[in-house]
């Protein structure tokens, strides 16, 4: 009777709690694994920085700076060309629209008049 219902409710409660606990456990394991991965990556970066710091010669970044400046110059030139092309295309579209309008007016003016009935 009543005790069976109470036991079923308790079983359902434990079942729902166990699935929530299993999900939390899986999340905890995943978090621990990602923390381990992050720790390894930090250690590798720290080692790389130590190697750079211990290196006697300064790094020459002038080549990279020249390449970046050249890329910036080319990008600026391309932007200018695209702007010019956009202006020319706009002018061409306006000219086509004018000619189309004039052609329509010419066609309408050449139509014969409708006969009166």
Residue frames relative to the residue before (quaternion, step in Angstrom):
aa qw qx qy qz dx dy dz
X 1.0000 0.0000 0.0000 0.0000 0.00 0.00 0.00
X 0.8644 0.0180 0.0255 0.5018 3.50 -0.72 -1.22
X 0.6463 0.5291 -0.3351 0.4361 3.59 1.01 -0.73
X 0.6115 0.5438 -0.3515 0.4546 3.62 1.10 -0.63
X 0.6408 0.5181 -0.3178 0.4690 3.59 1.04 -0.82
X 0.6483 0.5152 -0.3130 0.4651 3.56 0.97 -0.87
X 0.6533 0.5082 -0.3140 0.4652 3.60 0.99 -0.84
X 0.6442 0.5111 -0.3266 0.4659 3.60 0.98 -0.80
X 0.6407 0.5121 -0.3230 0.4720 3.59 1.00 -0.82
X 0.6521 0.5062 -0.3137 0.4692 3.57 0.97 -0.83
X 0.6402 0.5159 -0.3263 0.4665 3.59 0.99 -0.83
X 0.6527 0.5091 -0.3109 0.4671 3.60 0.97 -0.86
X 0.6438 0.5198 -0.3178 0.4629 3.56 0.99 -0.84
X 0.6720 0.4844 -0.2939 0.4770 3.58 0.92 -0.92
X 0.6324 0.5320 -0.3322 0.4546 3.58 1.02 -0.79
X 0.6793 0.4702 -0.2982 0.4780 3.60 0.91 -0.88
X 0.6414 0.5089 -0.3255 0.4729 3.58 1.03 -0.72
X 0.6590 0.5125 -0.3279 0.4423 3.59 0.94 -0.81
X 0.6447 0.4949 -0.3401 0.4730 3.62 1.02 -0.66
X 0.6368 0.5093 -0.3295 0.4759 3.60 1.05 -0.72
X 0.6503 0.5076 -0.3108 0.4722 3.58 1.01 -0.82
X 0.6378 0.5172 -0.3287 0.4666 3.60 1.00 -0.79
X 0.6442 0.5110 -0.3217 0.4694 3.60 1.00 -0.80
X 0.6547 0.4998 -0.3114 0.4739 3.59 0.97 -0.85
X 0.6313 0.5316 -0.3285 0.4593 3.58 1.04 -0.78
X 0.6506 0.5064 -0.3128 0.4717 3.58 0.96 -0.85
X 0.6505 0.5046 -0.3142 0.4728 3.59 1.00 -0.81
X 0.6355 0.5298 -0.3240 0.4589 3.57 1.01 -0.80
X 0.6545 0.5000 -0.3088 0.4757 3.58 0.95 -0.87
X 0.6541 0.5084 -0.3132 0.4645 3.59 0.95 -0.88
X 0.6459 0.5128 -0.3154 0.4694 3.59 1.00 -0.83
X 0.6442 0.5161 -0.3196 0.4652 3.57 0.95 -0.86
X 0.6545 0.5055 -0.3124 0.4675 3.60 0.95 -0.85
X 0.6738 0.4781 -0.3103 0.4702 3.60 0.92 -0.83
X 0.6162 0.5327 -0.3453 0.4662 3.59 1.09 -0.66
X 0.6332 0.5184 -0.3247 0.4742 3.60 1.03 -0.76
X 0.6488 0.5100 -0.3085 0.4731 3.57 0.96 -0.89
X 0.6549 0.5070 -0.3041 0.4707 3.57 0.95 -0.89
X 0.6409 0.5250 -0.3230 0.4575 3.58 0.96 -0.84
X 0.6488 0.5054 -0.3144 0.4742 3.60 0.98 -0.82
X 0.6551 0.5079 -0.3146 0.4625 3.59 0.95 -0.86
X 0.6395 0.5160 -0.3232 0.4695 3.59 1.00 -0.80
X 0.6502 0.5142 -0.3158 0.4616 3.58 0.98 -0.83
X 0.6436 0.5106 -0.3215 0.4709 3.60 0.99 -0.81
X 0.6533 0.5038 -0.3102 0.4725 3.58 0.97 -0.85
X 0.6425 0.5167 -0.3237 0.4641 3.58 0.96 -0.84
X 0.6435 0.5112 -0.3199 0.4715 3.59 0.98 -0.81
X 0.6387 0.5203 -0.3189 0.4687 3.59 0.98 -0.85
X 0.6640 0.4950 -0.3016 0.4723 3.59 0.96 -0.86
X 0.6185 0.5262 -0.3463 0.4696 3.60 1.07 -0.67
X 0.6383 0.5184 -0.3258 0.4667 3.59 0.99 -0.83
X 0.6538 0.4994 -0.3146 0.4735 3.58 0.93 -0.87
X 0.6665 0.5134 -0.2981 0.4510 3.57 0.92 -0.91
X 0.6990 0.4638 -0.2670 0.4744 3.59 1.03 -0.78
X 0.5225 0.6418 -0.4113 0.3820 3.58 1.22 -0.31
X 0.4359 -0.7370 0.4588 0.2370 3.58 -0.77 1.05
X 0.7398 0.4037 -0.2358 0.4839 3.57 0.90 -0.88
X 0.4494 -0.6607 0.5144 0.3114 3.57 -1.03 0.72
X 0.5012 -0.6526 0.4777 0.3078 3.53 -1.12 0.64
X 0.3397 -0.7345 0.5565 0.1884 3.56 -0.98 0.91
X 0.0461 -0.8181 0.5731 -0.0084 3.55 -0.42 1.22
X 0.3795 0.7497 -0.4775 0.2566 3.59 1.26 0.10
X 0.6162 0.5390 -0.3514 0.4542 3.60 1.04 -0.69
X 0.6644 0.4929 -0.3038 0.4726 3.57 0.92 -0.87
X 0.6381 0.5197 -0.3255 0.4656 3.59 1.01 -0.80
X 0.6417 0.5142 -0.3247 0.4674 3.60 0.97 -0.82
X 0.6547 0.5062 -0.3142 0.4652 3.57 0.95 -0.85
X 0.6505 0.5040 -0.3173 0.4713 3.59 0.98 -0.81
X 0.6521 0.5047 -0.3154 0.4697 3.60 0.97 -0.84
X 0.6414 0.5142 -0.3196 0.4712 3.57 1.01 -0.81
X 0.6468 0.5088 -0.3158 0.4723 3.58 0.97 -0.83
X 0.6439 0.5148 -0.3191 0.4675 3.57 1.01 -0.82
X 0.6412 0.5183 -0.3208 0.4662 3.60 0.99 -0.83
X 0.6731 0.4905 -0.2995 0.4655 3.58 0.90 -0.91
X 0.6332 0.5249 -0.3291 0.4639 3.57 1.01 -0.77
X 0.6466 0.5142 -0.3116 0.4695 3.58 0.99 -0.83
X 0.6545 0.5033 -0.3114 0.4705 3.58 0.96 -0.86
X 0.6529 0.5080 -0.3142 0.4658 3.57 0.96 -0.83
X 0.6298 0.5285 -0.3294 0.4643 3.57 1.00 -0.79
X 0.6464 0.5138 -0.3102 0.4711 3.57 1.00 -0.84
X 0.6559 0.5049 -0.3082 0.4689 3.58 0.95 -0.86
X 0.6581 0.5066 -0.3113 0.4619 3.57 0.94 -0.86
X 0.6282 0.5264 -0.3293 0.4688 3.58 1.04 -0.76
X 0.6528 0.5046 -0.3031 0.4769 3.57 0.96 -0.89
X 0.6539 0.5108 -0.3072 0.4660 3.57 0.95 -0.87
X 0.6353 0.5237 -0.3232 0.4665 3.58 1.00 -0.81
X 0.6430 0.5125 -0.3185 0.4716 3.59 0.98 -0.84
X 0.6744 0.4921 -0.2988 0.4622 3.59 0.90 -0.91
X 0.6455 0.5075 -0.3249 0.4693 3.59 1.00 -0.76
X 0.6275 0.5297 -0.3314 0.4646 3.59 1.03 -0.75
X 0.6537 0.4993 -0.3086 0.4777 3.58 0.96 -0.88
X 0.6432 0.5183 -0.3191 0.4646 3.58 0.99 -0.81
X 0.6456 0.5102 -0.3200 0.4696 3.60 0.97 -0.81
X 0.6472 0.5046 -0.3235 0.4709 3.61 0.97 -0.80
X 0.6451 0.5157 -0.3190 0.4649 3.60 0.98 -0.85
X 0.6468 0.5048 -0.3188 0.4744 3.60 0.95 -0.83
X 0.6459 0.5131 -0.3234 0.4636 3.60 0.95 -0.84
X 0.6416 0.5161 -0.3259 0.4646 3.62 0.97 -0.82
X 0.6832 0.4859 -0.2899 0.4616 3.58 0.85 -0.97
X 0.6313 0.5212 -0.3320 0.4685 3.59 1.02 -0.76
X 0.6507 0.5093 -0.3098 0.4704 3.58 0.96 -0.87
X 0.6656 0.4902 -0.3052 0.4728 3.61 0.90 -0.89
X 0.6389 0.5219 -0.3272 0.4608 3.58 1.01 -0.77
X 0.6415 0.5123 -0.3229 0.4709 3.61 1.00 -0.79
X 0.6403 0.5126 -0.3254 0.4705 3.59 0.97 -0.83
X 0.6489 0.5191 -0.3125 0.4602 3.59 0.95 -0.86
X 0.6556 0.5009 -0.3134 0.4702 3.59 0.94 -0.86
X 0.6646 0.5015 -0.3099 0.4591 3.61 0.92 -0.88
X 0.6686 0.4962 -0.3135 0.4566 3.60 0.99 -0.73
X 0.6939 0.4668 -0.2790 0.4719 3.60 1.13 -0.50
X 0.4796 0.6617 -0.4502 0.3599 3.60 1.24 -0.09
X 0.4580 -0.6627 0.5006 0.3168 3.61 -0.97 0.72
X 0.5551 -0.6059 0.4481 0.3522 3.54 -1.14 0.57
X 0.5340 -0.6165 0.4727 0.3337 3.52 -1.19 0.61
X 0.4406 -0.6850 0.4989 0.2963 3.59 -0.89 0.81
X 0.4478 -0.6727 0.5152 0.2855 3.54 -1.09 0.72
X 0.3234 -0.7667 0.5269 0.1732 3.53 -1.03 0.72
